[in-house]
């Protein structure tokens, strides 16, 4: 498999180029997107050159990729915040169990544990935000490209 950006040869299973780090799109996925887009793109009499057809194709391709990336971003947030909530429930359950089992001593630990139970979802949100920053930048770049293509097609 060759990188479209720099032309370097990569192993078949690689998701990113070893030389430049660009995302590698498998041939099957690329062909599937091309088939879908070509079906949707109708040859209009207003289109005069093959360059305009290419620009329209690129716009549709970016629109498809933006949807996939945004779904990935959403799932990252769901996963990490959900993970934080599970940890919080475990902390609260542990504090409850500890208070039931202790017949003597202070019960002030439960209040402290409730404060600590807030921390894991916040950390989960921070991790999800950090992991999705690159994807958000990529979506913004694709939106800019779509705007560029829209201006040059019309």
N, CA and C atoms as a LAMMPS dump frame, in Angstrom:
ITEM: TIMESTEP
0
ITEM: NUMBER OF ATOMS
462
ITEM: BOX BOUNDS ff ff ff
-5.0000000000000000e+02 5.0000000000000000e+02
-5.0000000000000000e+02 5.0000000000000000e+02
-5.0000000000000000e+02 5.0000000000000000e+02
ITEM: ATOMS id mol type element x y z
1 1 1 N 0.842 -1.16 0
2 1 2 C 0 0 0
3 1 3 C 0.897 1.236 0
4 2 1 N 0.578 2.198 -0.849
5 2 2 C 1.371 3.408 -0.963
6 2 3 C 0.59 4.589 -0.39
7 3 1 N 1.306 5.504 0.265
8 3 2 C 0.706 6.704 0.838
9 3 3 C 0.361 7.678 -0.287
10 4 1 N -0.845 8.222 -0.249
11 4 2 C -1.251 9.193 -1.265
12 4 3 C -0.568 10.536 -1.074
13 5 1 N -0.144 10.807 0.156
14 5 2 C 0.459 12.093 0.458
15 5 3 C 1.934 12.169 0.037
16 6 1 N 2.732 11.173 0.486
17 6 2 C 4.175 11.238 0.218
18 6 3 C 4.664 10.153 -0.741
19 7 1 N 3.835 9.135 -1.003
20 7 2 C 4.207 8.08 -1.938
21 7 3 C 5.035 6.955 -1.339
22 8 1 N 5.222 6.978 -0.009
23 8 2 C 6.033 5.94 0.637
24 8 3 C 5.284 4.613 0.667
25 9 1 N 6.05 3.519 0.582
26 9 2 C 5.451 2.189 0.64
27 9 3 C 5.254 1.798 2.106
28 10 1 N 4.058 1.268 2.426
29 10 2 C 3.712 0.864 3.777
30 10 3 C 3.202 -0.563 3.76
31 11 1 N 3.248 -1.203 4.927
32 11 2 C 2.694 -2.541 5.06
33 11 3 C 1.186 -2.495 4.867
34 12 1 N 0.608 -3.618 4.501
35 12 2 C -0.808 -3.673 4.174
36 12 3 C -1.706 -3.338 5.361
37 13 1 N -1.346 -3.723 6.561
38 13 2 C -2.195 -3.52 7.725
39 13 3 C -2.064 -2.155 8.391
40 14 1 N -1.147 -1.312 7.924
41 14 2 C -0.92 -0.017 8.56
42 14 3 C -2.115 0.896 8.39
43 15 1 N -2.435 1.655 9.457
44 15 2 C -3.493 2.654 9.386
45 15 3 C -2.922 4.026 9.046
46 16 1 N -1.63 4.226 9.364
47 16 2 C -0.99 5.51 9.115
48 16 3 C 0.342 5.28 8.398
49 17 1 N 0.75 6.258 7.613
50 17 2 C 2.004 6.183 6.862
51 17 3 C 3.186 6.199 7.831
52 18 1 N 4.152 5.331 7.591
53 18 2 C 5.339 5.269 8.446
54 18 3 C 6.247 6.476 8.243
55 19 1 N 6.177 7.096 7.072
56 19 2 C 7.07 8.213 6.766
57 19 3 C 6.474 9.558 7.198
58 20 1 N 5.235 9.857 6.75
59 20 2 C 4.675 11.187 7.019
60 20 3 C 3.554 11.185 8.059
61 21 1 N 3.03 10.01 8.415
62 21 2 C 1.984 9.932 9.436
63 21 3 C 0.576 10.16 8.912
64 22 1 N 0.405 10.337 7.623
65 22 2 C -0.922 10.544 7.031
66 22 3 C -1.751 9.267 7.156
67 23 1 N -3.067 9.429 7.338
68 23 2 C -3.957 8.269 7.457
69 23 3 C -4.02 7.543 6.121
70 24 1 N -3.831 6.213 6.171
71 24 2 C -3.91 5.396 4.962
72 24 3 C -5.318 4.831 4.843
73 25 1 N -5.899 4.995 3.686
74 25 2 C -7.248 4.501 3.436
75 25 3 C -7.132 3.213 2.639
76 26 1 N -7.704 2.103 3.166
77 26 2 C -7.633 0.845 2.433
78 26 3 C -8.298 0.959 1.061
79 27 1 N -7.792 0.204 0.105
80 27 2 C -8.285 0.264 -1.259
81 27 3 C -9.772 -0.071 -1.309
82 28 1 N -10.205 -1.061 -0.525
83 28 2 C -11.615 -1.457 -0.541
84 28 3 C -12.509 -0.31 -0.085
85 29 1 N -12.101 0.377 0.992
86 29 2 C -12.888 1.496 1.506
87 29 3 C -12.921 2.632 0.49
88 30 1 N -11.77 2.879 -0.126
89 30 2 C -11.691 3.94 -1.115
90 30 3 C -12.61 3.637 -2.302
91 31 1 N -12.613 2.385 -2.763
92 31 2 C -13.464 2.005 -3.888
93 31 3 C -14.935 2.099 -3.505
94 32 1 N -15.256 1.725 -2.274
95 32 2 C -16.643 1.801 -1.818
96 32 3 C -17.133 3.247 -1.797
97 33 1 N -16.293 4.153 -1.278
98 33 2 C -16.655 5.569 -1.237
99 33 3 C -16.809 6.114 -2.647
100 34 1 N -15.884 5.743 -3.535
101 34 2 C -15.958 6.223 -4.908
102 34 3 C -17.234 5.753 -5.59
103 35 1 N -17.617 4.481 -5.378
104 35 2 C -18.846 3.965 -5.987
105 35 3 C -20.057 4.724 -5.476
106 36 1 N -20.104 4.935 -4.168
107 36 2 C -21.241 5.637 -3.57
108 36 3 C -21.333 7.06 -4.089
109 37 1 N -20.196 7.739 -4.119
110 37 2 C -20.197 9.128 -4.545
111 37 3 C -20.525 9.234 -6.03
112 38 1 N -19.976 8.344 -6.828
113 38 2 C -20.24 8.397 -8.268
114 38 3 C -21.724 8.157 -8.57
115 39 1 N -22.38 7.313 -7.754
116 39 2 C -23.81 7.098 -7.947
117 39 3 C -24.587 8.364 -7.616
118 40 1 N -24.161 9.065 -6.55
119 40 2 C -24.876 10.255 -6.11
120 40 3 C -24.63 11.46 -7.015
121 41 1 N -23.446 11.515 -7.584
122 41 2 C -23.096 12.659 -8.421
123 41 3 C -23.691 12.454 -9.817
124 42 1 N -24.582 13.301 -10.17
125 42 2 C -25.193 13.206 -11.492
126 42 3 C -24.47 14.161 -12.422
127 43 1 N -24.297 13.706 -13.64
128 43 2 C -23.654 14.557 -14.617
129 43 3 C -24.625 15.661 -15.03
130 44 1 N -24.295 16.85 -14.634
131 44 2 C -25.143 17.995 -14.928
132 44 3 C -24.584 18.719 -16.153
133 45 1 N -25.456 19.31 -16.909
134 45 2 C -24.993 20.02 -18.104
135 45 3 C -24.207 21.267 -17.742
136 46 1 N -24.367 21.735 -16.486
137 46 2 C -23.624 22.916 -16.052
138 46 3 C -22.145 22.604 -15.844
139 47 1 N -21.825 21.333 -15.573
140 47 2 C -20.429 20.967 -15.36
141 47 3 C -19.72 20.942 -16.714
142 48 1 N -18.716 21.743 -16.834
143 48 2 C -18.066 21.907 -18.128
144 48 3 C -16.771 21.129 -18.255
145 49 1 N -16.081 20.94 -17.159
146 49 2 C -14.775 20.297 -17.277
147 49 3 C -14.653 19.139 -16.3
148 50 1 N -13.675 18.311 -16.547
149 50 2 C -13.45 17.189 -15.641
150 50 3 C -12.959 17.68 -14.279
151 51 1 N -12.338 18.845 -14.244
152 51 2 C -11.871 19.417 -12.969
153 51 3 C -13.055 19.73 -12.063
154 52 1 N -14.139 20.246 -12.617
155 52 2 C -15.321 20.538 -11.817
156 52 3 C -15.928 19.246 -11.263
157 53 1 N -15.887 18.187 -12.049
158 53 2 C -16.39 16.891 -11.591
159 53 3 C -15.522 16.382 -10.439
160 54 1 N -14.201 16.542 -10.562
161 54 2 C -13.29 16.132 -9.492
162 54 3 C -13.549 16.923 -8.21
163 55 1 N -13.792 18.226 -8.35
164 55 2 C -14.062 19.049 -7.18
165 55 3 C -15.354 18.601 -6.486
166 56 1 N -16.369 18.281 -7.261
167 56 2 C -17.619 17.806 -6.694
168 56 3 C -17.419 16.467 -5.991
169 57 1 N -16.64 15.605 -6.605
170 57 2 C -16.33 14.31 -5.994
171 57 3 C -15.592 14.496 -4.671
172 58 1 N -14.6 15.382 -4.633
173 58 2 C -13.844 15.648 -3.403
174 58 3 C -14.757 16.187 -2.307
175 59 1 N -15.662 17.072 -2.666
176 59 2 C -16.592 17.64 -1.69
177 59 3 C -17.44 16.534 -1.068
178 60 1 N -17.964 15.646 -1.885
179 60 2 C -18.794 14.55 -1.373
180 60 3 C -17.97 13.588 -0.518
181 61 1 N -16.731 13.337 -0.91
182 61 2 C -15.858 12.442 -0.144
183 61 3 C -15.582 13.027 1.239
184 62 1 N -15.272 14.319 1.304
185 62 2 C -15.016 14.953 2.587
186 62 3 C -16.268 14.94 3.461
187 63 1 N -17.42 15.137 2.866
188 63 2 C -18.667 15.104 3.624
189 63 3 C -18.859 13.734 4.275
190 64 1 N -18.551 12.679 3.555
191 64 2 C -18.657 11.313 4.081
192 64 3 C -17.669 11.09 5.226
193 65 1 N -16.426 11.525 5.053
194 65 2 C -15.411 11.347 6.094
195 65 3 C -15.738 12.143 7.351
196 66 1 N -16.295 13.348 7.186
197 66 2 C -16.647 14.172 8.344
198 66 3 C -17.665 13.442 9.209
199 67 1 N -18.645 12.818 8.587
200 67 2 C -19.642 12.063 9.349
201 67 3 C -19.02 10.934 10.141
202 68 1 N -18.083 10.199 9.528
203 68 2 C -17.425 9.093 10.221
204 68 3 C -16.577 9.589 11.388
205 69 1 N -15.861 10.679 11.188
206 69 2 C -14.997 11.212 12.241
207 69 3 C -15.842 11.741 13.398
208 70 1 N -16.948 12.429 13.091
209 70 2 C -17.793 12.959 14.159
210 70 3 C -18.415 11.834 14.985
211 71 1 N -18.773 10.723 14.342
212 71 2 C -19.292 9.572 15.079
213 71 3 C -18.204 9.005 15.997
214 72 1 N -16.973 8.958 15.499
215 72 2 C -15.852 8.476 16.3
216 72 3 C -15.616 9.381 17.514
217 73 1 N -15.731 10.682 17.328
218 73 2 C -15.549 11.634 18.426
219 73 3 C -16.61 11.4 19.498
220 74 1 N -17.855 11.25 19.078
221 74 2 C -18.948 11.019 20.026
222 74 3 C -18.715 9.749 20.83
223 75 1 N -18.314 8.687 20.154
224 75 2 C -18.1 7.417 20.844
225 75 3 C -16.926 7.503 21.823
226 76 1 N -15.914 8.298 21.517
227 76 2 C -14.79 8.482 22.438
228 76 3 C -15.26 9.132 23.729
229 77 1 N -16.093 10.178 23.602
230 77 2 C -16.628 10.831 24.798
231 77 3 C -17.497 9.869 25.607
232 78 1 N -18.372 9.129 24.938
233 78 2 C -19.254 8.182 25.631
234 78 3 C -18.417 7.153 26.388
235 79 1 N -17.397 6.631 25.741
236 79 2 C -16.565 5.605 26.368
237 79 3 C -15.859 6.137 27.619
238 80 1 N -15.146 7.243 27.495
239 80 2 C -14.327 7.717 28.612
240 80 3 C -15.158 8.281 29.759
241 81 1 N -16.236 8.989 29.464
242 81 2 C -17.082 9.502 30.543
243 81 3 C -17.815 8.338 31.211
244 82 1 N -18.269 7.375 30.423
245 82 2 C -18.898 6.179 30.989
246 82 3 C -17.937 5.419 31.894
247 83 1 N -16.697 5.303 31.456
248 83 2 C -15.675 4.643 32.278
249 83 3 C -15.503 5.382 33.605
250 84 1 N -15.479 6.717 33.557
251 84 2 C -15.365 7.513 34.782
252 84 3 C -16.558 7.318 35.701
253 85 1 N -17.754 7.207 35.127
254 85 2 C -18.947 6.997 35.945
255 85 3 C -18.932 5.623 36.629
256 86 1 N -18.457 4.619 35.926
257 86 2 C -18.35 3.284 36.523
258 86 3 C -17.385 3.318 37.708
259 87 1 N -16.263 3.984 37.541
260 87 2 C -15.298 4.099 38.646
261 87 3 C -15.94 4.848 39.818
262 88 1 N -16.714 5.899 39.533
263 88 2 C -17.402 6.643 40.599
264 88 3 C -18.362 5.755 41.361
265 89 1 N -19.117 4.945 40.629
266 89 2 C -20.048 4.036 41.299
267 89 3 C -19.305 3.034 42.181
268 90 1 N -18.15 2.59 41.717
269 90 2 C -17.355 1.661 42.524
270 90 3 C -16.858 2.344 43.798
271 91 1 N -16.457 3.606 43.698
272 91 2 C -15.999 4.349 44.88
273 91 3 C -17.142 4.512 45.871
274 92 1 N -18.321 4.893 45.369
275 92 2 C -19.467 5.093 46.254
276 92 3 C -19.913 3.782 46.893
277 93 1 N -19.895 2.696 46.121
278 93 2 C -20.258 1.393 46.67
279 93 3 C -19.262 0.966 47.745
280 94 1 N -17.986 1.221 47.509
281 94 2 C -16.961 0.892 48.504
282 94 3 C -17.14 1.694 49.772
283 95 1 N -17.483 2.988 49.642
284 95 2 C -17.697 3.824 50.828
285 95 3 C -18.916 3.351 51.604
286 96 1 N -19.963 2.983 50.882
287 96 2 C -21.176 2.484 51.532
288 96 3 C -20.892 1.179 52.272
289 97 1 N -20.173 0.29 51.623
290 97 2 C -19.824 -0.995 52.231
291 97 3 C -18.956 -0.789 53.47
292 98 1 N -18.018 0.135 53.381
293 98 2 C -17.122 0.398 54.505
294 98 3 C -17.904 0.931 55.703
295 99 1 N -18.871 1.8 55.46
296 99 2 C -19.661 2.358 56.562
297 99 3 C -20.572 1.305 57.188
298 100 1 N -21.087 0.391 56.379
299 100 2 C -21.943 -0.67 56.924
300 100 3 C -21.136 -1.648 57.767
301 101 1 N -19.914 -1.911 57.351
302 101 2 C -19.104 -2.912 58.042
303 101 3 C -18.412 -2.356 59.29
304 102 1 N -18.269 -1.05 59.374
305 102 2 C -17.584 -0.503 60.551
306 102 3 C -18.62 -0.168 61.616
307 103 1 N -18.522 -0.826 62.746
308 103 2 C -19.454 -0.593 63.841
309 103 3 C -18.932 0.474 64.795
310 104 1 N -17.706 0.829 64.638
311 104 2 C -17.132 1.856 65.491
312 104 3 C -16.267 2.761 64.622
313 105 1 N -15.965 3.896 65.124
314 105 2 C -15.148 4.847 64.382
315 105 3 C -16.02 5.927 63.753
316 106 1 N -15.376 6.793 63.025
317 106 2 C -16.075 7.936 62.453
318 106 3 C -16.696 7.566 61.11
319 107 1 N -17.817 8.194 60.807
320 107 2 C -18.506 7.99 59.53
321 107 3 C -18.27 9.167 58.59
322 108 1 N -17.235 9.937 58.85
323 108 2 C -16.933 11.099 58.015
324 108 3 C -16.335 10.709 56.679
325 109 1 N -15.889 9.48 56.513
326 109 2 C -15.276 9.047 55.265
327 109 3 C -16.256 9.034 54.104
328 110 1 N -17.537 8.838 54.388
329 110 2 C -18.523 8.762 53.31
330 110 3 C -18.609 10.087 52.553
331 111 1 N -18.602 11.194 53.291
332 111 2 C -18.646 12.509 52.65
333 111 3 C -17.408 12.76 51.799
334 112 1 N -16.262 12.34 52.299
335 112 2 C -15.015 12.507 51.548
336 112 3 C -15.026 11.647 50.293
337 113 1 N -15.571 10.436 50.405
338 113 2 C -15.634 9.541 49.243
339 113 3 C -16.579 10.094 48.18
340 114 1 N -17.642 10.764 48.597
341 114 2 C -18.549 11.367 47.622
342 114 3 C -17.849 12.465 46.839
343 115 1 N -16.992 13.199 47.497
344 115 2 C -16.205 14.233 46.805
345 115 3 C -15.249 13.575 45.811
346 116 1 N -14.602 12.491 46.228
347 116 2 C -13.682 11.791 45.329
348 116 3 C -14.41 11.131 44.163
349 117 1 N -15.675 10.775 44.345
350 117 2 C -16.446 10.124 43.283
351 117 3 C -16.731 11.065 42.12
352 118 1 N -16.603 12.358 42.325
353 118 2 C -16.823 13.335 41.248
354 118 3 C -15.631 13.361 40.294
355 119 1 N -14.466 13.017 40.781
356 119 2 C -13.228 13.175 40.013
357 119 3 C -13.131 12.259 38.786
358 120 1 N -13.447 10.955 38.849
359 120 2 C -13.269 10.105 37.657
360 120 3 C -14.02 10.545 36.399
361 121 1 N -15.305 10.987 36.48
362 121 2 C -15.942 11.463 35.236
363 121 3 C -15.263 12.711 34.667
364 122 1 N -14.773 13.562 35.555
365 122 2 C -14.069 14.765 35.08
366 122 3 C -12.778 14.366 34.375
367 123 1 N -12.056 13.428 34.951
368 123 2 C -10.825 12.939 34.307
369 123 3 C -11.174 12.25 32.991
370 124 1 N -12.276 11.473 32.97
371 124 2 C -12.717 10.826 31.729
372 124 3 C -13.02 11.842 30.642
373 125 1 N -13.685 12.945 31.009
374 125 2 C -13.963 14 30.037
375 125 3 C -12.671 14.621 29.521
376 126 1 N -11.729 14.865 30.419
377 126 2 C -10.45 15.466 30.007
378 126 3 C -9.696 14.543 29.054
379 127 1 N -9.689 13.247 29.34
380 127 2 C -9.007 12.284 28.461
381 127 3 C -9.699 12.243 27.101
382 128 1 N -11.035 12.19 27.107
383 128 2 C -11.774 12.151 25.838
384 128 3 C -11.509 13.408 25.023
385 129 1 N -11.477 14.553 25.699
386 129 2 C -11.218 15.807 24.988
387 129 3 C -9.816 15.807 24.372
388 130 1 N -8.842 15.34 25.124
389 130 2 C -7.47 15.296 24.611
390 130 3 C -7.345 14.331 23.435
391 131 1 N -8.025 13.187 23.513
392 131 2 C -7.928 12.185 22.446
393 131 3 C -8.649 12.618 21.174
394 132 1 N -9.608 13.541 21.289
395 132 2 C -10.383 13.935 20.11
396 132 3 C -9.936 15.267 19.502
397 133 1 N -8.967 15.927 20.1
398 133 2 C -8.535 17.219 19.552
399 133 3 C -8.04 17.096 18.114
400 134 1 N -7.243 16.084 17.834
401 134 2 C -6.727 15.903 16.475
402 134 3 C -7.871 15.655 15.5
403 135 1 N -8.848 14.86 15.929
404 135 2 C -9.986 14.579 15.053
405 135 3 C -10.807 15.84 14.802
406 136 1 N -10.97 16.665 15.829
407 136 2 C -11.716 17.911 15.666
408 136 3 C -10.994 18.85 14.703
409 137 1 N -9.673 18.888 14.787
410 137 2 C -8.893 19.717 13.865
411 137 3 C -9.053 19.191 12.446
412 138 1 N -9.041 17.862 12.277
413 138 2 C -9.212 17.266 10.958
414 138 3 C -10.586 17.589 10.376
415 139 1 N -11.631 17.548 11.214
416 139 2 C -12.976 17.892 10.75
417 139 3 C -13.019 19.338 10.293
418 140 1 N -12.404 20.238 11.061
419 140 2 C -12.397 21.651 10.686
420 140 3 C -11.664 21.854 9.364
421 141 1 N -10.547 21.16 9.188
422 141 2 C -9.799 21.257 7.931
423 141 3 C -10.65 20.771 6.76
424 142 1 N -11.368 19.669 6.957
425 142 2 C -12.219 19.158 5.887
426 142 3 C -13.368 20.108 5.579
427 143 1 N -13.908 20.76 6.608
428 143 2 C -14.974 21.738 6.367
429 143 3 C -14.44 22.917 5.561
430 144 1 N -13.213 23.352 5.862
431 144 2 C -12.609 24.433 5.084
432 144 3 C -12.431 24.012 3.626
433 145 1 N -11.989 22.772 3.427
434 145 2 C -11.823 22.278 2.061
435 145 3 C -13.156 22.202 1.336
436 146 1 N -14.197 21.76 2.051
437 146 2 C -15.522 21.698 1.434
438 146 3 C -15.997 23.09 1.034
439 147 1 N -15.736 24.087 1.9
440 147 2 C -16.099 25.464 1.555
441 147 3 C -15.35 25.918 0.312
442 148 1 N -14.069 25.56 0.244
443 148 2 C -13.25 25.911 -0.919
444 148 3 C -13.836 25.28 -2.19
445 149 1 N -14.163 23.981 -2.092
446 149 2 C -14.713 23.289 -3.254
447 149 3 C -16.075 23.856 -3.636
448 150 1 N -16.863 24.226 -2.635
449 150 2 C -18.187 24.802 -2.914
450 150 3 C -18.065 26.115 -3.666
451 151 1 N -17.086 26.916 -3.281
452 151 2 C -16.906 28.215 -3.946
453 151 3 C -16.454 28.024 -5.39
454 152 1 N -15.646 27.004 -5.654
455 152 2 C -15.122 26.815 -6.994
456 152 3 C -16.036 26.006 -7.907
457 153 1 N -16.993 25.308 -7.319
458 153 2 C -17.915 24.527 -8.16
459 153 3 C -19.03 25.431 -8.688
460 154 1 N -19.576 26.256 -7.795
461 154 2 C -20.736 27.09 -8.187
462 154 3 C -20.402 28.193 -9.119
